[in-house]
Amino acid sequence: MKTYQLNAEARTDLGKKAAKALRKENKIPVVLNGGKLVDLDKNGNYSGKLLAGEKVVPIGRDGKGIITTDLVVNFADVRKLIYSTDVYVIDLTYDGQTRKAVLKDLQFHPVSDAVLHIDLMEVYDDKPVVVQIPVHLEGHAVGVKAGGKLYLSMKKVKVKGLYKDIPETIMLNVDKLEIGKTIKVRDCKFDNFELVNAADLVIAGVRTTRAAANAVTEGEEGEAAEGEAAAE
C-alpha cells in the first residue's frame, strides 16, 4: 500500500462542545484504535503511565484493556486520505512519535456531508489487519467477445493480511469468463493475504445481452433449418 504522512495533536478536551469548536476551526477529532493490550486491576483500572490523549478501554471480563488515543488533525491534511480511491498505510506522527495506521471508519454530517469524526486502526508488522481494497478487472472476456456484457458487482473487497503484504488493488483476470459465468470470492486465492467477504458473493461476471440471446436463437434456428433440408 502507499504511505500517507499525517501529523496530529493529542486531544484532551473531549465532549460534543469541544468537538464542535474544533470543527469550526477546520479540525477533525480522531481516535486511534488498536493500541497496546494492558492489564487492569480488580476494579477495572490501569495503573500504568498514559501519554496525553491516551485512555484505556476495557475489553471483555478478563481484566484486559486496550489503549486508544484521542487526537485532532487539520482537515486540509486529511482531504486526500478521505476522498482518494487509493488505500494508504498512514505514518501518524504526534507527541514526538510515529505509529502506523489505516483508515477504519468515517462519520459524515447527514445534511452537509462534512467530516465529523475519523477512526484509525493501528497496524503492526506481525499482526494481520482487515482493510477494503479496490478491485480492477483486466483482460478480455470470451463472453464479451460472444456478445455478453462484463459487470463488476463489488468495487471493493475486504482483505486480511499483514499491511506490508496487502496490494493497492486486487487485479482479477477475466479472459476465461464465458456468458453466464462469474468470479466469486471463493474463486480468489492469494499467497500472502485472503479475502474475508462471504464466499458466495459475486465479484464480477458476464451477463447475456439481447443481442447475444438473439444470436443464439438465430443460430439454433439456422441449425434446425439445415437439419430439415438435409432430411428432405
C-alpha positions in Angstrom: 0.0 0.0 0.0 1.0 3.6 -0.5 2.2 5.6 2.5 0.5 8.7 3.8 2.2 11.2 6.1 -0.1 12.7 8.7 0.6 15.0 11.7 -1.8 15.1 14.6 -2.0 16.6 18.1 -3.2 14.9 21.3 -6.8 15.8 22.2 -7.5 16.1 25.9 -10.6 18.4 25.8 -13.3 15.9 25.0 -17.1 16.1 24.6 -19.5 17.3 22.0 -19.0 21.0 22.7 -15.2 20.7 22.3 -15.6 18.7 19.1 -17.9 21.3 17.7 -15.4 24.0 18.4 -12.7 22.1 16.7 -14.8 21.6 13.5 -15.3 25.4 13.3 -11.5 25.7 13.1 -11.5 23.1 10.2 -10.1 20.4 12.5 -11.4 16.9 12.9 -11.5 14.7 16.0 -9.7 11.4 15.5 -9.5 8.2 17.6 -6.5 5.8 17.1 -7.7 2.3 18.0 -5.9 -1.0 18.3 -3.2 0.2 20.7 -1.3 -1.8 23.3 -3.1 -4.5 25.3 -2.7 -3.9 29.1 -3.7 -5.5 32.4 -6.3 -3.9 34.6 -6.7 -4.2 38.4 -9.7 -5.8 40.1 -11.6 -2.5 39.8 -11.0 -2.3 36.1 -8.4 0.5 36.4 -5.0 0.8 34.7 -2.1 1.8 36.9 0.5 2.4 34.2 1.5 5.7 32.7 -0.5 7.2 29.8 0.5 9.8 27.4 -1.6 12.9 26.5 -4.8 11.8 24.7 -4.5 8.1 25.7 -7.1 6.2 27.6 -7.8 2.5 28.4 -10.9 0.8 27.2 -11.8 -2.4 29.0 -12.4 -5.4 26.8 -14.3 -8.5 27.9 -14.2 -9.6 31.5 -10.7 -11.0 31.7 -9.0 -7.9 33.2 -7.6 -6.6 30.0 -7.9 -3.3 28.3 -6.8 -1.6 25.0 -5.1 1.8 24.9 -6.8 4.2 22.5 -5.7 7.7 21.7 -7.8 10.8 21.1 -6.2 13.1 18.5 -7.1 16.0 16.3 -6.0 16.7 12.7 -6.4 19.6 10.3 -9.0 18.8 7.6 -6.6 20.1 4.9 -4.1 17.4 6.0 -6.6 14.5 5.5 -8.6 15.6 2.5 -6.7 13.4 0.1 -6.8 10.5 2.5 -10.6 10.8 2.8 -11.6 11.4 -0.8 -9.0 9.3 -2.6 -9.8 5.9 -4.1 -6.3 4.7 -3.1 -5.7 2.8 0.2 -2.9 4.0 2.4 -0.9 2.9 5.4 -0.6 6.1 7.5 2.6 7.3 9.2 0.8 9.1 12.0 3.1 11.4 13.9 2.1 13.0 17.3 3.8 13.8 20.6 7.2 13.0 19.2 6.4 9.5 18.0 5.2 7.9 14.8 2.8 5.0 14.5 1.4 3.2 11.5 -2.3 3.0 11.0 -5.0 2.5 8.4 -8.4 4.3 7.9 -11.1 2.3 9.8 -14.2 4.5 9.6 -15.5 8.0 8.8 -18.5 9.8 10.2 -20.2 12.4 8.0 -22.8 15.0 8.8 -26.2 13.7 7.4 -27.0 17.0 5.7 -23.8 18.9 4.8 -21.7 15.8 4.3 -18.9 17.4 6.3 -16.5 15.0 8.0 -17.3 14.8 11.7 -15.0 12.1 13.0 -12.3 9.7 11.9 -11.4 6.3 13.3 -8.0 4.9 12.6 -6.7 1.4 13.4 -3.0 1.0 14.4 -1.2 -1.7 12.5 1.8 -3.8 13.3 4.4 -5.7 11.2 3.4 -9.0 12.7 -0.4 -8.6 13.2 -2.9 -9.1 10.4 -5.3 -6.3 9.6 -8.6 -6.2 7.6 -9.0 -3.4 5.1 -11.1 -2.7 2.0 -9.2 -2.8 -1.3 -10.5 -1.7 -4.7 -11.0 -4.3 -7.4 -9.8 -3.8 -11.0 -10.6 -6.2 -13.9 -8.0 -7.0 -16.6 -8.2 -9.0 -19.8 -10.8 -9.6 -22.5 -13.6 -12.0 -21.5 -14.6 -14.6 -24.1 -18.2 -14.0 -23.1 -17.9 -10.3 -24.1 -16.4 -11.4 -27.5 -19.5 -13.6 -27.9 -21.8 -10.6 -27.3 -22.2 -10.6 -23.5 -21.6 -7.7 -21.1 -19.0 -7.7 -18.4 -20.0 -6.3 -15.0 -18.4 -5.6 -11.7 -20.6 -6.2 -8.6 -18.0 -5.4 -5.9 -15.9 -2.4 -6.4 -14.0 -3.2 -3.1 -13.3 -6.4 -1.2 -12.2 -7.0 2.4 -8.7 -8.2 2.6 -7.0 -9.7 5.6 -3.2 -9.9 5.9 -0.1 -8.1 7.1 -0.3 -4.5 5.9 3.0 -4.8 4.1 1.7 -7.7 2.0 -1.6 -6.1 1.0 -1.6 -4.6 -2.5 -3.0 -1.3 -3.6 -5.6 -3.0 -5.8 -6.9 -6.5 -6.4 -6.4 -7.4 -10.1 -8.7 -10.1 -11.5 -8.2 -11.6 -14.9 -11.4 -12.1 -16.8 -10.1 -13.7 -20.0 -11.8 -17.1 -19.4 -15.2 -15.7 -18.3 -18.0 -17.0 -20.5 -21.5 -15.7 -20.8 -23.4 -16.6 -17.6 -20.2 -17.2 -15.6 -19.0 -15.3 -12.6 -16.0 -14.8 -10.3 -16.9 -15.3 -6.7 -15.0 -14.5 -3.5 -14.3 -18.3 -3.1 -12.6 -18.3 -6.5 -9.9 -15.8 -5.5 -6.8 -17.3 -3.9 -3.7 -15.3 -3.0 -0.3 -16.2 -1.4 0.1 -13.6 1.4 -3.5 -12.5 2.1 -7.1 -13.6 1.9 -10.5 -12.2 1.0 -12.8 -12.3 4.0 -16.1 -11.4 2.4 -18.8 -14.1 2.2 -17.6 -16.9 -0.1 -20.7 -16.8 -2.3 -20.6 -13.1 -3.1 -20.1 -12.4 -6.8 -17.3 -10.0 -7.6 -17.7 -9.9 -11.4 -19.3 -11.8 -14.3 -20.5 -11.7 -17.8 -24.3 -11.5 -18.4 -26.1 -12.2 -21.6 -27.5 -9.3 -23.7 -30.4 -9.2 -26.0 -28.1 -9.2 -29.0 -26.3 -12.3 -27.7 -29.6 -14.1 -27.0 -30.8 -13.3 -30.5 -27.6 -14.5 -32.0 -28.0 -17.8 -30.1 -31.7 -18.2 -31.2 -30.8 -17.4 -34.8 -28.0 -19.9 -34.7 -30.3 -22.6 -33.3 -32.9 -21.8 -35.9 -30.3 -22.0 -38.7 -29.1 -25.4 -37.4 -32.7 -26.6 -37.3 -33.4 -25.4 -40.9 -30.2 -27.1 -42.1 -31.3 -30.3 -40.4 -34.7 -30.2 -42.1 -33.2 -29.5 -45.5 -30.9 -32.5 -45.1 -33.8 -34.7 -44.1 -35.7 -33.8 -47.3 
